[in-house]
């Protein structure tokens, strides 16, 4: 049985090492690792594999979008502002960005129920997505930056941070962006998924031992498909 497990693990390693990766979260310890956590997207850029597990039981998530940040509605390629958001109709961009973060972070911490109880505090420092002009021509990059602080839920004692986190992600342009919108994969969907992925990794640490090995083999056998783009389906 041990030999079979080792063989499956080796097969998984060989298959995964051929995949292309998506951008890692800011604090991945090694760019040549694959991080798998309750459906998190895998990162594949080398033969090494790592399974992450949640470090905390998240009791609350608090999001702050400071009103001191600048906002631009200019339809240019690169407006000079902290907040550029076209994923929803015009309105209170501060409130919209706060809700986007809430949706993404809450999705990311769902199921994190083991470990010390904590409160997660996020302060947005930059939320610069694509304008209409950029999205429907050249595409680009969603620049999503925030500071992360983790506090003990009972005492309020500081456990981690505050530290900066960069959650940038590539943004489609032109025909690809139009196709994504028609398929329901809007800018908002992309950003919420990215925030969920990043916060899972930021609040997790390496798993080890038989459980980690079993998780990898199980996912490779059917619970997670790893495609040429490195996306878990």
PAZAPA-4460 file (N, C-alpha, C; in steps of 0.05 Angstrom, whole numbers, plus 32768, in hexadecimal, padded with zeros to 4 digits):
% residues 233
    n_x    n_y    n_z   ca_x   ca_y   ca_z    c_x    c_y    c_z   seq   type   mol
   8011   7FE8   8000   8000   8000   8000   8011   8019   8000     1      X     A
   8028   8018   800F   803A   802F   8010   8047   8033   7FF5     2      X     A
   804F   801E   7FE7   805B   8020   7FCD   8047   802D   7FB9     3      X     A
   802E   8025   7FBB   8019   802F   7FA9   8016   804D   7FAE     4      X     A
   8014   8055   7FC7   8011   8072   7FCD   8029   8082   7FC3     5      X     A
   8041   8077   7FC6   8059   8086   7FBD   8058   8088   7F9E     6      X     A
   804E   8073   7F91   804C   8074   7F74   8038   8088   7F6B     7      X     A
   8021   808B   7F79   800D   809E   7F71   8017   80BA   7F76     8      X     A
   8026   80BE   7F8C   8031   80D8   7F92   8045   80E1   7F7D     9      X     A
   8056   80CE   7F74   806A   80D4   7F60   805C   80DB   7F46    10      X     A
   8047   80CD   7F3F   8038   80D2   7F27   802C   80EE   7F28    11      X     A
   8021   80F5   7F40   8015   8110   7F43   802B   8126   7F3F    12      X     A
   8042   8121   7F4A   8058   8134   7F48   8060   8139   7F2B    13      X     A
   8062   8123   7F1C   806A   8125   7F00   8055   8134   7EF0    14      X     A
   803B   812E   7EF5   8026   813B   7EE6   8025   8159   7EED    15      X     A
   8027   815F   7F07   8025   817B   7F0F   803C   818C   7F05    16      X     A
   8054   8180   7F04   806C   8190   7EFD   806A   819A   7EE0    17      X     A
   8059   818F   7ED0   8056   8197   7EB4   8043   81AE   7EB1    18      X     A
   8034   81B6   7EC7   8020   81CA   7EC5   802C   81E6   7EC7    19      X     A
   801F   81F9   7EBA   8027   8215   7EBD   8019   8220   7ED5    20      X     A
   8025   8235   7EE2   8019   823F   7EFB   800B   8259   7EF8    21      X     A
   7FFA   825F   7F0D   7FEF   827A   7F10   8000   8288   7F24    22      X     A
   7FFC   82A3   7F27   800D   82B2   7F39   8009   82AA   7F56    23      X     A
   801F   82A6   7F65   801C   829E   7F81   8014   82B6   7F92    24      X     A
   800A   82B0   7FAA   8005   82C5   7FBE   801F   82D0   7FC8    25      X     A
   801E   82E6   7FD6   8037   82F5   7FDC   8049   82E6   7FEF    26      X     A
   803F   82D4   8000   8051   82C8   8014   8056   82AA   800F    27      X     A
   8051   82A0   7FF7   8059   8284   7FF1   8076   8281   7FF7    28      X     A
   807E   826C   8006   8099   8269   800E   80AB   8260   7FF8    29      X     A
   80A0   8252   7FE4   80B1   8248   7FCF   80A1   8248   7FB5    30      X     A
   80AB   8256   7FA0   809C   8257   7F87   809A   823C   7F79    31      X     A
   80A9   8228   7F82   80A8   820E   7F75   8096   81FB   7F85    32      X     A
   8082   8205   7F92   8070   81F3   7FA1   8054   81F5   7F96    33      X     A
   8044   81E1   7F9B   8028   81E2   7F94   8018   81E3   7FAE    34      X     A
   8006   81F6   7FB0   7FF6   81FA   7FC8   7FDA   81F1   7FC3    35      X     A
   7FD1   81DD   7FD3   7FB6   81D3   7FD0   7FA8   81D6   7FEB    36      X     A
   7F92   81E6   7FEB   7F84   81EA   8005   7F66   81ED   7FFF    37      X     A
   7F57   81D9   8005   7F3A   81DB   8003   7F31   81E8   7FE9    38      X     A
   7F3C   81DE   7FD3   7F34   81E9   7FB9   7F44   8200   7FAF    39      X     A
   7F59   8208   7FBD   7F6A   821E   7FB4   7F76   8217   7F99    40      X     A
   7F7B   822C   7F89   7F88   8227   7F6F   7FA4   821E   7F74    41      X     A
   7FAE   8209   7F65   7FC9   8200   7F69   7FDD   8212   7F5A    42      X     A
   7FF4   8215   7F65   800A   8223   7F58   801F   820F   7F50    43      X     A
   8025   820E   7F36   8037   81F9   7F2D   804E   8207   7F1E    44      X     A
   8066   8206   7F28   807D   8211   7F1A   8096   8200   7F1F    45      X     A
   8092   81E8   7F29   80A9   81D7   7F2E   80A0   81BC   7F39    46      X     A
   80B3   81AA   7F3E   80AB   818F   7F46   80A3   818C   7F63    47      X     A
   80A9   81A0   7F74   80A3   819D   7F91   8085   81A2   7F95    48      X     A
   807A   8195   7FA9   805E   8197   7FB0   805A   819C   7FCD    49      X     A
   8048   81AE   7FD3   8041   81B4   7FEF   8023   81B6   7FF2    50      X     A
   8019   81AB   8007   7FFC   81AE   800E   7FFA   81C1   8026    51      X     A
   7FE9   81D5   8023   7FE5   81E8   8039   7FCD   81E1   804A    52      X     A
   7FCE   81E8   8063   7FB7   81E4   8075   7FB3   81FE   8085    53      X     A
   7F9A   8204   808B   7F93   821C   8099   7F9F   821C   80B5    54      X     A
   7FA9   8234   80BD   7FB6   8237   80D7   7FA2   8240   80ED    55      X     A
   7F8C   824C   80E4   7F7A   8259   80F7   7F5D   8251   80F3    56      X     A
   7F4D   8256   8108   7F30   8256   8106   7F27   8273   8104    57      X     A
   7F1F   827B   80ED   7F18   8297   80E8   7EFD   829D   80F3    58      X     A
   7EFC   82AF   8106   7EE2   82B7   8113   7ED6   82CF   8105    59      X     A
   7EE6   82E1   80FA   7EDC   82FA   80EF   7EF0   8305   80DA    60      X     A
   7EE5   8311   80C6   7EF5   831F   80B2   7EED   833D   80B2    61      X     A
   7F00   834F   80B4   7EFA   836C   80B4   7F09   8379   809D    62      X     A
   7EFA   8387   808C   7F06   8394   8075   7F03   83B3   8077    63      X     A
   7F19   83C1   8072   7F19   83DE   8073   7F23   83E8   8058    64      X     A
   7F13   83F9   804B   7F1C   8406   8032   7F1D   8424   803A    65      X     A
   7F35   842E   8041   7F37   8449   804B   7F2D   845E   8037    66      X     A
   7F1E   8471   8041   7F13   8487   8030   7F29   849A   8026    67      X     A
   7F41   8496   8030   7F58   84A7   8027   7F63   849D   800C    68      X     A
   7F5B   8485   8004   7F64   847B   7FEA   7F57   848B   7FD3    69      X     A
   7F66   848F   7FBE   7F5B   849E   7FA7   7F4D   848C   7F94    70      X     A
   7F38   8497   7F87   7F28   8488   7F74   7F27   8496   7F59    71      X     A
   7F28   8487   7F44   7F26   8492   7F29   7F11   8484   7F19    72      X     A
   7F01   8494   7F0A   7EEE   8489   7EF7   7EF6   848F   7EDA    73      X     A
   7F0F   8499   7ED7   7F19   849F   7EBC   7F1B   8486   7EAB    74      X     A
   7F12   8487   7E93   7F13   8470   7E81   7F2C   8472   7E70    75      X     A
   7F43   8470   7E7E   7F5D   8470   7E70   7F6B   8456   7E76    76      X     A
   7F82   8451   7E69   7F90   8438   7E6C   7F9A   8434   7E89    77      X     A
   7FA4   8449   7E95   7FAF   8446   7EB0   7FAA   845F   7EC1    78      X     A
   7F91   8461   7ECC   7F8B   8478   7EDD   7F9D   8479   7EF5    79      X     A
   7FA4   8491   7EFE   7FB5   8494   7F16   7FA2   8495   7F2E    80      X     A
   7F9F   847F   7F3C   7F8E   847D   7F53   7F92   8463   7F62    81      X     A
   7F8A   8462   7F7B   7F8C   844A   7F8B   7F76   8436   7F84    82      X     A
   7F5E   8441   7F7F   7F47   8430   7F78   7F3E   8435   7F5C    83      X     A
   7F3E   8421   7F4B   7F33   8422   7F30   7F22   8408   7F2E    84      X     A
   7F07   840C   7F2C   7EF6   83F5   7F2C   7EDF   83F9   7F18    85      X     A
   7EDD   83E7   7F05   7EC8   83E9   7EF1   7EB7   83CF   7EF0    86      X     A
   7EBA   83BE   7F05   7EAC   83A5   7F05   7E8F   83A7   7F0E    87      X     A
   7E87   83BF   7F15   7E6B   83C5   7F1D   7E64   83E0   7F14    88      X     A
   7E4A   83E7   7F12   7E42   8402   7F0A   7E4D   8417   7F1D    89      X     A
   7E4E   842F   7F13   7E59   8445   7F23   7E49   8447   7F3D    90      X     A
   7E58   844D   7F52   7E4C   8450   7F6D   7E61   8455   7F81    91      X     A
   7E5D   844E   7F99   7E70   8452   7FAF   7E86   843C   7FAB    92      X     A
   7E9C   8444   7F9F   7EB1   8430   7F99   7EBD   8425   7FB2    93      X     A
   7EBF   8435   7FC8   7EC9   842B   7FE1   7EB8   8414   7FEB    94      X     A
   7E9E   8418   7FEB   7E8C   8403   7FF4   7E8D   83EA   7FE2    95      X     A
   7E8F   83EF   7FC8   7E90   83D9   7FB5   7EA9   83C8   7FB9    96      X     A
   7EBF   83D5   7FBC   7ED9   83C7   7FC1   7ED8   83B8   7FDB    97      X     A
   7ECD   83C4   7FF0   7ECA   83B6   800A   7EBA   839D   8007    98      X     A
   7EA4   839E   7FF7   7E93   8386   7FF4   7EA1   8371   7FE3    99      X     A
   7EB1   8379   7FCF   7EC0   8366   7FC0   7ED4   8357   7FD2   100      X     A
   7EE2   8366   7FE3   7EF5   8359   7FF6   7EE6   8347   8009   101      X     A
   7ED0   8350   8014   7EC0   8340   8026   7EB9   8325   801A   102      X     A
   7EAE   8327   8001   7EA6   830E   7FF3   7EBD   82FB   7FEF   103      X     A
   7ED4   8306   7FE6   7EEB   82F5   7FE0   7EF7   82E9   7FF9   104      X     A
   7EFB   82FA   800E   7F08   82F0   8026   7EF6   82DC   8035   105      X     A
   7EDC   82E1   8036   7ECB   82CF   8044   7ECA   82B4   8035   106      X     A
   7ECA   82B5   801B   7ECB   829B   800C   7EE6   828D   8012   107      X     A
   7EFB   829C   8014   7F15   8290   8019   7F19   8283   8034   108      X     A
   7F0D   828F   8049   7F10   8284   8064   7EFB   8270   806B   109      X     A
   7EE8   826B   8059   7ED3   8258   805F   7EDF   823C   8065   110      X     A
   7ED7   8230   807A   7EE2   8216   8082   7EFB   8217   8093   111      X     A
   7F06   822F   8097   7F1D   8232   80A9   7F13   8232   80C6   112      X     A
   7F13   821B   80D2   7F07   8217   80ED   7F19   8209   8101   113      X     A
   7F32   8206   80F9   7F45   81F7   810B   7F5C   820A   8112   114      X     A
   7F63   820A   812B   7F79   821B   8135   7F6F   8232   8146   115      X     A
   7F81   8244   814D   7F78   825B   815D   7F63   826B   8150   116      X     A
   7F4F   8275   815F   7F3B   8286   8154   7F47   82A2   814E   117      X     A
   7F42   82AD   8137   7F4E   82C6   812F   7F3A   82D9   8122   118      X     A
   7F42   82F2   8122   7F34   8307   8113   7F48   8310   80FD   119      X     A
   7F3F   8311   80E5   7F50   8318   80CE   7F49   8335   80C6   120      X     A
   7F5D   8346   80C7   7F59   8363   80BF   7F67   8369   80A5   121      X     A
   7F59   8374   8092   7F64   837B   8078   7F5F   8398   8073   122      X     A
   7F75   83A6   806C   7F73   83C3   8063   7F7B   83C4   8046   123      X     A
   7F69   83CD   8035   7F6F   83CF   8019   7F82   83E7   8014   124      X     A
   7F97   83E3   8005   7FA9   83F8   7FFE   7FA9   83FF   7FE0   125      X     A
   7FA1   83EC   7FD0   7F9F   83F1   7FB3   7F8B   83DD   7FA7   126      X     A
   7F7A   83E7   7F96   7F67   83D6   7F88   7F64   83E2   7F6C   127      X     A
   7F77   83DB   7F5A   7F79   83E8   7F40   7F73   83D3   7F2B   128      X     A
   7F5A   83D1   7F23   7F52   83BE   7F0E   7F51   83CD   7EF3   129      X     A
   7F47   83BF   7EDF   7F48   83CB   7EC4   7F31   83DE   7EBE   130      X     A
   7F37   83F3   7EB0   7F22   8405   7EA5   7F15   83F7   7E8D   131      X     A
   7EFF   8403   7E84   7EF2   83F8   7E6C   7F05   83F8   7E54   132      X     A
   7F14   840E   7E51   7F26   8411   7E3A   7F3C   83FB   7E3A   133      X     A
   7F46   83F5   7E52   7F5B   83E1   7E54   7F50   83C5   7E51   134      X     A
   7F3A   83C0   7E5E   7F2E   83A5   7E5E   7F26   839C   7E42   135      X     A
   7F1C   83AE   7E32   7F12   83A6   7E18   7F26   83AB   7E01   136      X     A
   7F40   83AF   7E0A   7F55   83B1   7DF6   7F6C   839F   7DFE   137      X     A
   7F7F   83A9   7E0D   7F98   839A   7E12   7F97   8388   7E2B   138      X     A
   7F84   838D   7E3D   7F84   837D   7E56   7F9B   8387   7E68   139      X     A
   7FA1   8378   7E7D   7FB6   8380   7E8F   7FB7   8370   7EA8   140      X     A
   7FB6   837F   7EBF   7FBA   8372   7ED9   7FA8   8380   7EEE   141      X     A
   7F9A   8370   7EFE   7F8C   837B   7F15   7FA0   837D   7F2C   142      X     A
   7FA5   8396   7F35   7FB8   839B   7F4B   7FA8   839D   7F65   143      X     A
   7FAA   8388   7F76   7F9B   8387   7F8E   7FAE   8384   7FA6   144      X     A
   7FB0   8399   7FB6   7FC3   8399   7FCC   7FB4   839F   7FE6   145      X     A
   7FBD   8393   7FFC   7FB1   8398   8016   7FC5   8391   802C   146      X     A
   7FBF   839B   8044   7FCF   8392   805B   7FBE   837F   806B   147      X     A
   7FCB   836B   8076   7FBE   8355   8084   7FC7   8354   80A1   148      X     A
   7FB4   8354   80B4   7FBA   8351   80D0   7FA8   833A   80DB   149      X     A
   7FB5   8329   80EC   7FA6   8313   80F9   7FA8   8317   8117   150      X     A
   7F90   8317   8124   7F8F   831B   8141   7F81   8304   814E   151      X     A
   7F88   82FF   8167   7F7A   82EB   8177   7F5E   82F4   817B   152      X     A
   7F4A   82E2   8176   7F2E   82EA   8177   7F26   82F1   8194   153      X     A
   7F32   82E5   81A7   7F29   82E9   81C3   7F37   8302   81CF   154      X     A
   7F51   8304   81CC   7F60   8319   81D9   7F66   8331   81C8   155      X     A
   7F65   832E   81AE   7F6C   8343   819B   7F8A   8345   8198   156      X     A
   7F9A   8333   81A4   7FB7   8334   81A1   7FBF   8330   8184   157      X     A
   7FD5   833D   817D   7FDF   833C   8162   7FED   8321   815D   158      X     A
   7FE5   8312   8149   7FF2   82F9   8142   8003   82FA   8129   159      X     A
   7FF9   830A   8116   8008   830E   80FD   8003   832A   80F3   160      X     A
   8018   8335   80E6   8016   834F   80D8   8017   8367   80EB   161      X     A
   800E   837D   80E0   8004   8380   80C4   801A   837D   80B0   162      X     A
   8013   8370   809A   8027   836C   8084   8019   836F   8069   163      X     A
   8028   8379   8055   801C   837D   803B   8018   8363   802C   164      X     A
   8002   8362   801D   7FFC   834B   800C   7FF6   8356   7FF0   165      X     A
   8002   8349   7FDC   7FFD   8350   7FC0   7FED   8339   7FB4   166      X     A
   7FD5   833F   7FA9   7FC4   832B   7F9E   7FBE   8330   7F80   167      X     A
   7FD2   833C   7F72   7FCE   8342   7F56   7FC7   8329   7F46   168      X     A
   7FB8   832E   7F30   7FB1   8318   7F1F   7FAD   8322   7F02   169      X     A
   7FB5   8312   7EEF   7FB2   831A   7ED3   7F95   831E   7ECB   170      X     A
   7F90   8333   7EBB   7F75   8339   7EB2   7F73   8337   7E94   171      X     A
   7F5F   832A   7E8A   7F5B   8326   7E6E   7F54   8341   7E60   172      X     A
   7F5A   8342   7E46   7F53   8359   7E36   7F48   8352   7E1B   173      X     A
   7F3C   8365   7E0E   7F32   8361   7DF3   7F1C   834B   7DF1   174      X     A
   7F1F   833A   7DDD   7F0B   8325   7DD8   7F09   8312   7DEF   175      X     A
   7F20   830C   7DFC   7F20   82FA   7E13   7F0F   8305   7E2A   176      X     A
   7F11   8320   7E2F   7F01   832C   7E44   7EE4   832C   7E3D   177      X     A
   7EDD   8331   7E24   7EC1   8330   7E1C   7EB6   8313   7E20   178      X     A
   7EC5   82FF   7E18   7EBD   82E3   7E1B   7EB9   82DD   7E39   179      X     A
   7ECB   82E6   7E4A   7EC8   82E1   7E66   7EAE   82EE   7E71   180      X     A
   7EA9   8306   7E6A   7E91   8314   7E73   7E78   8304   7E6A   181      X     A
   7E78   82FB   7E51   7E61   82ED   7E47   7E5D   82D2   7E55   182      X     A
   7E73   82C7   7E5F   7E71   82AD   7E6D   7E6C   82B1   7E8B   183      X     A
   7E6A   82CB   7E93   7E64   82D0   7EAF   7E7D   82D3   7EC1   184      X     A
   7E95   82D2   7EB4   7EAD   82D4   7EC3   7EB6   82F2   7EC2   185      X     A
   7EA8   8302   7ED1   7EAD   831F   7ED1   7EC6   8326   7EE1   186      X     A
   7ECD   833F   7EE0   7EE4   8349   7EF0   7EDF   8343   7F0E   187      X     A
   7EC6   8346   7F17   7EC0   8342   7F33   7EC4   8325   7F3B   188      X     A
   7EBB   8312   7F2A   7EBF   82F6   7F2F   7EDD   82EF   7F31   189      X     A
   7EEC   82F9   7F1F   7F09   82F4   7F1E   7F16   82FE   7F38   190      X     A
   7F10   8316   7F40   7F1C   8322   7F57   7F14   8314   7F71   191      X     A
   7EFA   830E   7F74   7EF1   8300   7F8C   7EFF   82E5   7F8E   192      X     A
   7F01   82D6   7F78   7F0F   82BC   7F79   7F2C   82C0   7F81   193      X     A
   7F39   82D4   7F77   7F55   82D9   7F7D   7F59   82DF   7F9B   194      X     A
   7F47   82F0   7FA6   7F49   82F6   7FC2   7F45   82DE   7FD4   195      X     A
   7F32   82CD   7FCC   7F2D   82B4   7FDB   7F46   82A2   7FDA   196      X     A
   7F52   82A0   7FC3   7F6A   828F   7FC1   7F81   829A   7FD2   197      X     A
   7F86   82B4   7FD0   7F9C   82C0   7FDE   7F99   82BF   7FFC   198      X     A
   7F81   82C5   8007   7F7E   82C5   8024   7F81   82A8   802F   199      X     A
   7F78   8294   8020   7F7C   8279   8029   7F9A   8273   802D   200      X     A
   7FAA   827C   801A   7FC7   8277   801C   7FD4   8287   8032   201      X     A
   7FCB   82A0   8034   7FD7   82B2   8049   7FD1   82A8   8065   202      X     A
   7FBC   829A   8069   7FB4   8290   8084   7FBA   8272   8087   203      X     A
   7FCB   8268   8078   7FD1   824B   8079   7FEF   8246   807B   204      X     A
   7FF5   822D   8083   8011   8225   8085   8014   8209   8079   205      X     A
   802D   8200   8076   8032   81E6   8069   8027   81CF   807A   206      X     A
   801A   81BD   806D   8012   81A4   8079   8027   818F   8074   207      X     A
   8029   817B   8084   803D   8166   8080   8032   814B   808A   208      X     A
   8041   8136   8083   803A   811C   808D   8026   810E   807A   209      X     A
   801B   80F7   8083   800A   80E6   8073   7FF1   80F5   8069   210      X     A
   7FE5   8107   8079   7FCD   8115   8071   7FD2   8126   8059   211      X     A
   7FE9   8134   8059   7FF0   8145   8042   7FF4   8135   8029   212      X     A
   8002   811E   802B   8007   810D   8015   7FEC   8101   800A   213      X     A
   7FDB   80F9   801C   7FC1   80EE   8014   7FB0   8102   8006   214      X     A
   7FB2   811C   800F   7FA2   8131   8003   7FAA   8135   7FE6   215      X     A
   7FC4   8135   7FE1   7FCF   8139   7FC6   7FC6   8122   7FB4   216      X     A
   7FCA   8109   7FBD   7FC3   80F2   7FAD   7FA5   80F2   7FA7   217      X     A
   7F94   80F9   7FBC   7F77   80F9   7FB8   7F6F   810D   7FA3   218      X     A
   7F7A   8125   7FA4   7F73   813A   7F91   7F7C   8132   7F75   219      X     A
   7F93   8126   7F73   7F9D   811E   7F58   7F8C   8108   7F4D   220      X     A
   7F81   80F7   7F5D   7F71   80E1   7F54   7F55   80E9   7F4B   221      X     A
   7F4B   8100   7F53   7F30   8106   7F4A   7F24   811F   7F56   222      X     A
   7F2C   8126   7F6E   7F1F   813D   7F7B   7F28   8157   7F71   223      X     A
   7F3F   8158   7F64   7F49   8171   7F58   7F57   8169   7F3D   224      X     A
   7F4F   8177   7F28   7F5C   8173   7F0F   7F70   818A   7F0B   225      X     A
   7F88   8184   7F03   7F9D   8198   7EFE   7FA1   819A   7EE0   226      X     A
   7F9A   81B0   7ED4   7F9C   81B3   7EB8   7FB5   81C1   7EAF   227      X     A
   7FB8   81C5   7E96   7FD1   81D2   7E8B   7FD3   81EF   7E94   228      X     A
   7FBD   81FB   7E9D   7FBF   8217   7EA7   7FC4   8218   7EC4   229      X     A
   7FC5   8201   7ED2   7FC9   8201   7EEF   7FB0   8207   7EFF   230      X     A
   7F99   8206   7EF3   7F80   820C   7F01   7F73   81F3   7F0B   231      X     A
   7F6B   81F3   7F25   7F5C   81DC   7F30   7F3F   81DE   7F28   232      X     A
   7F34   81CA   7F1C   7F18   81CA   7F13   7F07   81B8   7F23   233      X     A
***
